[in-house]
Structure formats: structure tokens, C-alpha cells
Amino acid sequence: MRADVGDRLHVHSRAVGKGPQIAEVVAVQGADGAPPYRVRYEDGHEAVVFPGPDCTIEHPQGASS
């Protein structure tokens, strides 16, 4: 998995009735875009995450990666 600042981390729901979570990558702390990532969720809280298999990275339209 590789991300850049400004990408979106999409955490797909693993539980019935619980929706996905979207977070913006605000810092990449690993080498060459690797995790961990500091992210800001839509409700404003920030966390350092090591994305699991239930996550995908969404690059902004027009970005090259």
C-alpha cells in the first residue's frame, strides 16, 4: 500500500449496519509512501493508522501514482 498527503483512506465496514469510514492522509510516516499514516477522519479526529486488508487508498482525480 502506498499513499501521499491528500489521498483518502477508505476503511470498508466489517460489521453489518456500520458504514465505511473515510479519512484524509495528512502525513506519511513510512518510507516511500508506506504506512503508518496520520489521518484526519470526517468528524475531525486524527489518528495514526496501519491500514489492514479492509482498507483502500483513493488518490485525488488527476493525481499520478
Secondary structure, 3 states (H helix, E strand, C coil): CCCCCCCEEEECCCCCCCCCEEEEEEEECCHHHCCCEEEEECCCCEEEECCCCCEEEECCCCCCC
